[in-house]
């Protein structure tokens, strides 16, 4: 039972950190898109 609880805790930590990573990548892509759009308007 202890092993199952430990596995669930570790899994949830990895899932939460993955969400933050994906969110950060999305923000970086959005910023790059904005710069490209700004350059295209010039």
PDBQT receptor file of N, H, CA, C and O in Angstrom, charges set to zero:
ATOM      1  N   UNK A   1       0.822  -1.195   0.000  1.00  0.00    +0.000 N 
ATOM      2  CA  UNK A   1       0.000   0.000   0.000  1.00  0.00    +0.000 C 
ATOM      3  C   UNK A   1       0.870   1.264   0.000  1.00  0.00    +0.000 C 
ATOM      4  O   UNK A   1       0.546   2.243  -0.673  1.00  0.00    +0.000 OA
ATOM      5  N   UNK A   2       1.975   1.240   0.756  1.00  0.00    +0.000 N 
ATOM      6  H   UNK A   2       2.238   0.445   1.303  1.00  0.00    +0.000 HD
ATOM      7  CA  UNK A   2       2.865   2.395   0.782  1.00  0.00    +0.000 C 
ATOM      8  C   UNK A   2       3.448   2.671  -0.596  1.00  0.00    +0.000 C 
ATOM      9  O   UNK A   2       3.574   3.821  -1.014  1.00  0.00    +0.000 OA
ATOM     10  N   UNK A   3       3.804   1.587  -1.300  1.00  0.00    +0.000 N 
ATOM     11  H   UNK A   3       3.702   0.652  -0.961  1.00  0.00    +0.000 HD
ATOM     12  CA  UNK A   3       4.382   1.751  -2.635  1.00  0.00    +0.000 C 
ATOM     13  C   UNK A   3       3.388   2.386  -3.594  1.00  0.00    +0.000 C 
ATOM     14  O   UNK A   3       3.771   3.207  -4.427  1.00  0.00    +0.000 OA
ATOM     15  N   UNK A   4       2.126   2.018  -3.486  1.00  0.00    +0.000 N 
ATOM     16  H   UNK A   4       1.816   1.351  -2.809  1.00  0.00    +0.000 HD
ATOM     17  CA  UNK A   4       1.093   2.578  -4.357  1.00  0.00    +0.000 C 
ATOM     18  C   UNK A   4       0.926   4.076  -4.097  1.00  0.00    +0.000 C 
ATOM     19  O   UNK A   4       0.818   4.866  -5.035  1.00  0.00    +0.000 OA
ATOM     20  N   UNK A   5       0.905   4.454  -2.840  1.00  0.00    +0.000 N 
ATOM     21  H   UNK A   5       0.992   3.813  -2.078  1.00  0.00    +0.000 HD
ATOM     22  CA  UNK A   5       0.758   5.873  -2.486  1.00  0.00    +0.000 C 
ATOM     23  C   UNK A   5       1.970   6.666  -2.969  1.00  0.00    +0.000 C 
ATOM     24  O   UNK A   5       1.826   7.767  -3.500  1.00  0.00    +0.000 OA
ATOM     25  N   UNK A   6       3.149   6.111  -2.786  1.00  0.00    +0.000 N 
ATOM     26  H   UNK A   6       3.267   5.217  -2.355  1.00  0.00    +0.000 HD
ATOM     27  CA  UNK A   6       4.367   6.777  -3.252  1.00  0.00    +0.000 C 
ATOM     28  C   UNK A   6       4.343   6.948  -4.769  1.00  0.00    +0.000 C 
ATOM     29  O   UNK A   6       4.698   8.007  -5.286  1.00  0.00    +0.000 OA
ATOM     30  N   UNK A   7       3.926   5.911  -5.470  1.00  0.00    +0.000 N 
ATOM     31  H   UNK A   7       3.637   5.051  -5.050  1.00  0.00    +0.000 HD
ATOM     32  CA  UNK A   7       3.840   5.978  -6.929  1.00  0.00    +0.000 C 
ATOM     33  C   UNK A   7       2.840   7.046  -7.371  1.00  0.00    +0.000 C 
ATOM     34  O   UNK A   7       3.109   7.781  -8.321  1.00  0.00    +0.000 OA
ATOM     35  N   UNK A   8       1.715   7.141  -6.711  1.00  0.00    +0.000 N 
ATOM     36  H   UNK A   8       1.496   6.544  -5.939  1.00  0.00    +0.000 HD
ATOM     37  CA  UNK A   8       0.721   8.164  -7.055  1.00  0.00    +0.000 C 
ATOM     38  C   UNK A   8       1.252   9.574  -6.810  1.00  0.00    +0.000 C 
ATOM     39  O   UNK A   8       1.016  10.474  -7.616  1.00  0.00    +0.000 OA
ATOM     40  N   UNK A   9       1.953   9.766  -5.723  1.00  0.00    +0.000 N 
ATOM     41  H   UNK A   9       2.145   9.034  -5.069  1.00  0.00    +0.000 HD
ATOM     42  CA  UNK A   9       2.507  11.090  -5.420  1.00  0.00    +0.000 C 
ATOM     43  C   UNK A   9       3.560  11.484  -6.453  1.00  0.00    +0.000 C 
ATOM     44  O   UNK A   9       3.556  12.609  -6.954  1.00  0.00    +0.000 OA
ATOM     45  N   UNK A  10       4.455  10.562  -6.765  1.00  0.00    +0.000 N 
ATOM     46  H   UNK A  10       4.458   9.649  -6.358  1.00  0.00    +0.000 HD
ATOM     47  CA  UNK A  10       5.507  10.840  -7.743  1.00  0.00    +0.000 C 
ATOM     48  C   UNK A  10       4.890  11.118  -9.118  1.00  0.00    +0.000 C 
ATOM     49  O   UNK A  10       5.325  12.029  -9.822  1.00  0.00    +0.000 OA
ATOM     50  N   UNK A  11       3.892  10.342  -9.492  1.00  0.00    +0.000 N 
ATOM     51  H   UNK A  11       3.539   9.601  -8.920  1.00  0.00    +0.000 HD
ATOM     52  CA  UNK A  11       3.232  10.538 -10.788  1.00  0.00    +0.000 C 
ATOM     53  C   UNK A  11       2.565  11.907 -10.862  1.00  0.00    +0.000 C 
ATOM     54  O   UNK A  11       2.660  12.588 -11.883  1.00  0.00    +0.000 OA
ATOM     55  N   UNK A  12       1.895  12.312  -9.797  1.00  0.00    +0.000 N 
ATOM     56  H   UNK A  12       1.817  11.758  -8.967  1.00  0.00    +0.000 HD
ATOM     57  CA  UNK A  12       1.216  13.604  -9.817  1.00  0.00    +0.000 C 
ATOM     58  C   UNK A  12       2.223  14.754  -9.893  1.00  0.00    +0.000 C 
ATOM     59  O   UNK A  12       1.948  15.770 -10.533  1.00  0.00    +0.000 OA
ATOM     60  N   UNK A  13       3.384  14.608  -9.250  1.00  0.00    +0.000 N 
ATOM     61  H   UNK A  13       3.608  13.783  -8.731  1.00  0.00    +0.000 HD
ATOM     62  CA  UNK A  13       4.416  15.645  -9.333  1.00  0.00    +0.000 C 
ATOM     63  C   UNK A  13       4.919  15.774 -10.768  1.00  0.00    +0.000 C 
ATOM     64  O   UNK A  13       5.079  16.885 -11.273  1.00  0.00    +0.000 OA
ATOM     65  N   UNK A  14       5.169  14.639 -11.427  1.00  0.00    +0.000 N 
ATOM     66  H   UNK A  14       5.039  13.736 -11.017  1.00  0.00    +0.000 HD
ATOM     67  CA  UNK A  14       5.628  14.692 -12.817  1.00  0.00    +0.000 C 
ATOM     68  C   UNK A  14       4.571  15.303 -13.729  1.00  0.00    +0.000 C 
ATOM     69  O   UNK A  14       4.906  16.073 -14.629  1.00  0.00    +0.000 OA
ATOM     70  N   UNK A  15       3.308  14.975 -13.511  1.00  0.00    +0.000 N 
ATOM     71  H   UNK A  15       3.035  14.350 -12.780  1.00  0.00    +0.000 HD
ATOM     72  CA  UNK A  15       2.247  15.531 -14.349  1.00  0.00    +0.000 C 
ATOM     73  C   UNK A  15       2.141  17.038 -14.163  1.00  0.00    +0.000 C 
ATOM     74  O   UNK A  15       1.968  17.774 -15.134  1.00  0.00    +0.000 OA
ATOM     75  N   UNK A  16       2.245  17.495 -12.931  1.00  0.00    +0.000 N 
ATOM     76  H   UNK A  16       2.386  16.897 -12.142  1.00  0.00    +0.000 HD
ATOM     77  CA  UNK A  16       2.149  18.935 -12.684  1.00  0.00    +0.000 C 
ATOM     78  C   UNK A  16       3.336  19.687 -13.285  1.00  0.00    +0.000 C 
ATOM     79  O   UNK A  16       3.166  20.779 -13.828  1.00  0.00    +0.000 OA
ATOM     80  N   UNK A  17       4.510  19.123 -13.193  1.00  0.00    +0.000 N 
ATOM     81  H   UNK A  17       4.647  18.236 -12.752  1.00  0.00    +0.000 HD
ATOM     82  CA  UNK A  17       5.670  19.794 -13.768  1.00  0.00    +0.000 C 
ATOM     83  C   UNK A  17       5.602  19.784 -15.292  1.00  0.00    +0.000 C 
ATOM     84  O   UNK A  17       6.063  20.726 -15.936  1.00  0.00    +0.000 OA
ATOM     85  N   UNK A  18       5.041  18.744 -15.867  1.00  0.00    +0.000 N 
ATOM     86  H   UNK A  18       4.666  17.979 -15.344  1.00  0.00    +0.000 HD
ATOM     87  CA  UNK A  18       4.890  18.685 -17.324  1.00  0.00    +0.000 C 
ATOM     88  C   UNK A  18       3.925  19.757 -17.795  1.00  0.00    +0.000 C 
ATOM     89  O   UNK A  18       4.143  20.364 -18.844  1.00  0.00    +0.000 OA
ATOM     90  N   UNK A  19       2.872  20.000 -17.046  1.00  0.00    +0.000 N 
ATOM     91  H   UNK A  19       2.695  19.508 -16.194  1.00  0.00    +0.000 HD
ATOM     92  CA  UNK A  19       1.921  21.044 -17.427  1.00  0.00    +0.000 C 
ATOM     93  C   UNK A  19       2.602  22.397 -17.456  1.00  0.00    +0.000 C 
ATOM     94  O   UNK A  19       2.365  23.188 -18.369  1.00  0.00    +0.000 OA
ATOM     95  N   UNK A  20       3.436  22.674 -16.483  1.00  0.00    +0.000 N 
ATOM     96  H   UNK A  20       3.628  22.031 -15.742  1.00  0.00    +0.000 HD
ATOM     97  CA  UNK A  20       4.148  23.949 -16.458  1.00  0.00    +0.000 C 
ATOM     98  C   UNK A  20       5.104  24.066 -17.637  1.00  0.00    +0.000 C 
ATOM     99  O   UNK A  20       5.251  25.145 -18.211  1.00  0.00    +0.000 OA
ATOM    100  N   UNK A  21       5.751  22.975 -18.000  1.00  0.00    +0.000 N 
ATOM    101  H   UNK A  21       5.632  22.098 -17.534  1.00  0.00    +0.000 HD
ATOM    102  CA  UNK A  21       6.686  22.996 -19.117  1.00  0.00    +0.000 C 
ATOM    103  C   UNK A  21       5.949  23.265 -20.421  1.00  0.00    +0.000 C 
ATOM    104  O   UNK A  21       6.392  24.083 -21.228  1.00  0.00    +0.000 OA
ATOM    105  N   UNK A  22       4.841  22.592 -20.631  1.00  0.00    +0.000 N 
ATOM    106  H   UNK A  22       4.481  21.928 -19.976  1.00  0.00    +0.000 HD
ATOM    107  CA  UNK A  22       4.057  22.789 -21.857  1.00  0.00    +0.000 C 
ATOM    108  C   UNK A  22       3.527  24.213 -21.920  1.00  0.00    +0.000 C 
ATOM    109  O   UNK A  22       3.510  24.826 -22.988  1.00  0.00    +0.000 OA
ATOM    110  N   UNK A  23       3.102  24.733 -20.796  1.00  0.00    +0.000 N 
ATOM    111  H   UNK A  23       3.117  24.235 -19.929  1.00  0.00    +0.000 HD
ATOM    112  CA  UNK A  23       2.602  26.109 -20.759  1.00  0.00    +0.000 C 
ATOM    113  C   UNK A  23       3.714  27.089 -21.135  1.00  0.00    +0.000 C 
ATOM    114  O   UNK A  23       3.479  28.044 -21.876  1.00  0.00    +0.000 OA
ATOM    115  N   UNK A  24       4.923  26.852 -20.626  1.00  0.00    +0.000 N 
ATOM    116  H   UNK A  24       5.114  26.076 -20.025  1.00  0.00    +0.000 HD
ATOM    117  CA  UNK A  24       6.060  27.723 -20.938  1.00  0.00    +0.000 C 
ATOM    118  C   UNK A  24       6.425  27.678 -22.409  1.00  0.00    +0.000 C 
ATOM    119  O   UNK A  24       6.729  28.709 -23.009  1.00  0.00    +0.000 OA
ATOM    120  N   UNK A  25       6.396  26.492 -22.991  1.00  0.00    +0.000 N 
ATOM    121  H   UNK A  25       6.149  25.654 -22.504  1.00  0.00    +0.000 HD
ATOM    122  CA  UNK A  25       6.693  26.358 -24.422  1.00  0.00    +0.000 C 
ATOM    123  C   UNK A  25       5.639  27.097 -25.235  1.00  0.00    +0.000 C 
ATOM    124  O   UNK A  25       5.968  27.770 -26.212  1.00  0.00    +0.000 OA
ATOM    125  N   UNK A  26       4.390  26.979 -24.842  1.00  0.00    +0.000 N 
ATOM    126  H   UNK A  26       4.123  26.433 -24.048  1.00  0.00    +0.000 HD
ATOM    127  CA  UNK A  26       3.318  27.684 -25.541  1.00  0.00    +0.000 C 
ATOM    128  C   UNK A  26       3.501  29.192 -25.501  1.00  0.00    +0.000 C 
ATOM    129  O   UNK A  26       3.256  29.886 -26.488  1.00  0.00    +0.000 OA
ATOM    130  N   UNK A  27       3.930  29.685 -24.362  1.00  0.00    +0.000 N 
ATOM    131  H   UNK A  27       4.129  29.122 -23.561  1.00  0.00    +0.000 HD
ATOM    132  CA  UNK A  27       4.164  31.132 -24.244  1.00  0.00    +0.000 C 
ATOM    133  C   UNK A  27       5.331  31.572 -25.117  1.00  0.00    +0.000 C 
ATOM    134  O   UNK A  27       5.279  32.636 -25.735  1.00  0.00    +0.000 OA
ATOM    135  N   UNK A  28       6.383  30.760 -25.173  1.00  0.00    +0.000 N 
ATOM    136  H   UNK A  28       6.426  29.896 -24.671  1.00  0.00    +0.000 HD
ATOM    137  CA  UNK A  28       7.531  31.091 -26.022  1.00  0.00    +0.000 C 
ATOM    138  C   UNK A  28       7.134  31.126 -27.493  1.00  0.00    +0.000 C 
ATOM    139  O   UNK A  28       7.548  32.022 -28.229  1.00  0.00    +0.000 OA
ATOM    140  N   UNK A  29       6.341  30.165 -27.919  1.00  0.00    +0.000 N 
ATOM    141  H   UNK A  29       6.005  29.438 -27.321  1.00  0.00    +0.000 HD
ATOM    142  CA  UNK A  29       5.891  30.119 -29.312  1.00  0.00    +0.000 C 
ATOM    143  C   UNK A  29       5.012  31.323 -29.621  1.00  0.00    +0.000 C 
ATOM    144  O   UNK A  29       5.098  31.903 -30.704  1.00  0.00    +0.000 OA
ATOM    145  N   UNK A  30       4.172  31.694 -28.668  1.00  0.00    +0.000 N 
ATOM    146  H   UNK A  30       4.103  31.224 -27.789  1.00  0.00    +0.000 HD
ATOM    147  CA  UNK A  30       3.300  32.852 -28.872  1.00  0.00    +0.000 C 
ATOM    148  C   UNK A  30       4.128  34.128 -29.033  1.00  0.00    +0.000 C 
ATOM    149  O   UNK A  30       3.837  34.948 -29.904  1.00  0.00    +0.000 OA
ATOM    150  N   UNK A  31       5.146  34.299 -28.208  1.00  0.00    +0.000 N 
ATOM    151  H   UNK A  31       5.383  33.633 -27.500  1.00  0.00    +0.000 HD
ATOM    152  CA  UNK A  31       6.003  35.488 -28.309  1.00  0.00    +0.000 C 
ATOM    153  C   UNK A  31       6.742  35.523 -29.640  1.00  0.00    +0.000 C 
ATOM    154  O   UNK A  31       6.882  36.582 -30.252  1.00  0.00    +0.000 OA
ATOM    155  N   UNK A  32       7.214  34.360 -30.088  1.00  0.00    +0.000 N 
ATOM    156  H   UNK A  32       7.100  33.500 -29.591  1.00  0.00    +0.000 HD
ATOM    157  CA  UNK A  32       7.905  34.299 -31.372  1.00  0.00    +0.000 C 
ATOM    158  C   UNK A  32       6.947  34.658 -32.502  1.00  0.00    +0.000 C 
ATOM    159  O   UNK A  32       7.324  35.364 -33.438  1.00  0.00    +0.000 OA
ATOM    160  N   UNK A  33       5.722  34.180 -32.419  1.00  0.00    +0.000 N 
ATOM    161  H   UNK A  33       5.416  33.607 -31.659  1.00  0.00    +0.000 HD
ATOM    162  CA  UNK A  33       4.714  34.498 -33.430  1.00  0.00    +0.000 C 
ATOM    163  C   UNK A  33       4.412  35.987 -33.474  1.00  0.00    +0.000 C 
ATOM    164  O   UNK A  33       4.225  36.559 -34.548  1.00  0.00    +0.000 OA
ATOM    165  N   UNK A  34       4.366  36.605 -32.313  1.00  0.00    +0.000 N 
ATOM    166  H   UNK A  34       4.518  36.140 -31.441  1.00  0.00    +0.000 HD
ATOM    167  CA  UNK A  34       4.105  38.044 -32.268  1.00  0.00    +0.000 C 
ATOM    168  C   UNK A  34       5.244  38.827 -32.921  1.00  0.00    +0.000 C 
ATOM    169  O   UNK A  34       5.000  39.815 -33.615  1.00  0.00    +0.000 OA
ATOM    170  N   UNK A  35       6.474  38.395 -32.705  1.00  0.00    +0.000 N 
ATOM    171  H   UNK A  35       6.673  37.593 -32.141  1.00  0.00    +0.000 HD
ATOM    172  CA  UNK A  35       7.620  39.080 -33.317  1.00  0.00    +0.000 C 
ATOM    173  C   UNK A  35       7.606  38.911 -34.832  1.00  0.00    +0.000 C 
ATOM    174  O   UNK A  35       7.910  39.852 -35.565  1.00  0.00    +0.000 OA
ATOM    175  N   UNK A  36       7.260  37.727 -35.299  1.00  0.00    +0.000 N 
ATOM    176  H   UNK A  36       7.014  36.963 -34.703  1.00  0.00    +0.000 HD
ATOM    177  CA  UNK A  36       7.171  37.475 -36.733  1.00  0.00    +0.000 C 
ATOM    178  C   UNK A  36       6.067  38.319 -37.336  1.00  0.00    +0.000 C 
ATOM    179  O   UNK A  36       6.230  38.891 -38.414  1.00  0.00    +0.000 OA
ATOM    180  N   UNK A  37       4.940  38.396 -36.637  1.00  0.00    +0.000 N 
ATOM    181  H   UNK A  37       4.808  37.931 -35.761  1.00  0.00    +0.000 HD
ATOM    182  CA  UNK A  37       3.818  39.207 -37.130  1.00  0.00    +0.000 C 
ATOM    183  C   UNK A  37       4.210  40.679 -37.200  1.00  0.00    +0.000 C 
ATOM    184  O   UNK A  37       3.862  41.371 -38.156  1.00  0.00    +0.000 OA
ATOM    185  N   UNK A  38       4.929  41.155 -36.196  1.00  0.00    +0.000 N 
ATOM    186  H   UNK A  38       5.212  40.592 -35.419  1.00  0.00    +0.000 HD
ATOM    187  CA  UNK A  38       5.381  42.548 -36.183  1.00  0.00    +0.000 C 
ATOM    188  C   UNK A  38       6.347  42.835 -37.331  1.00  0.00    +0.000 C 
ATOM    189  O   UNK A  38       6.292  43.902 -37.942  1.00  0.00    +0.000 OA
ATOM    190  N   UNK A  39       7.227  41.884 -37.618  1.00  0.00    +0.000 N 
ATOM    191  H   UNK A  39       7.272  41.017 -37.121  1.00  0.00    +0.000 HD
ATOM    192  CA  UNK A  39       8.179  42.069 -38.715  1.00  0.00    +0.000 C 
ATOM    193  C   UNK A  39       7.460  42.047 -40.059  1.00  0.00    +0.000 C 
ATOM    194  O   UNK A  39       7.865  42.748 -40.987  1.00  0.00    +0.000 OA
ATOM    195  N   UNK A  40       6.411  41.260 -40.174  1.00  0.00    +0.000 N 
ATOM    196  H   UNK A  40       6.083  40.691 -39.420  1.00  0.00    +0.000 HD
ATOM    197  CA  UNK A  40       5.670  41.172 -41.434  1.00  0.00    +0.000 C 
ATOM    198  C   UNK A  40       4.888  42.456 -41.700  1.00  0.00    +0.000 C 
ATOM    199  O   UNK A  40       4.664  42.818 -42.855  1.00  0.00    +0.000 OA
ATOM    200  N   UNK A  41       4.477  43.138 -40.651  1.00  0.00    +0.000 N 
ATOM    201  H   UNK A  41       4.659  42.844 -39.713  1.00  0.00    +0.000 HD
ATOM    202  CA  UNK A  41       3.707  44.378 -40.824  1.00  0.00    +0.000 C 
ATOM    203  C   UNK A  41       4.585  45.553 -41.254  1.00  0.00    +0.000 C 
ATOM    204  O   UNK A  41       4.073  46.545 -41.773  1.00  0.00    +0.000 OA
ATOM    205  N   UNK A  42       5.906  45.454 -41.045  1.00  0.00    +0.000 N 
ATOM    206  H   UNK A  42       6.322  44.648 -40.623  1.00  0.00    +0.000 HD
ATOM    207  CA  UNK A  42       6.817  46.564 -41.384  1.00  0.00    +0.000 C 
ATOM    208  C   UNK A  42       6.991  46.735 -42.837  1.00  0.00    +0.000 C 
ATOM    209  O   UNK A  42       7.724  47.624 -43.271  1.00  0.00    +0.000 OA
TER     210      UNK A  42
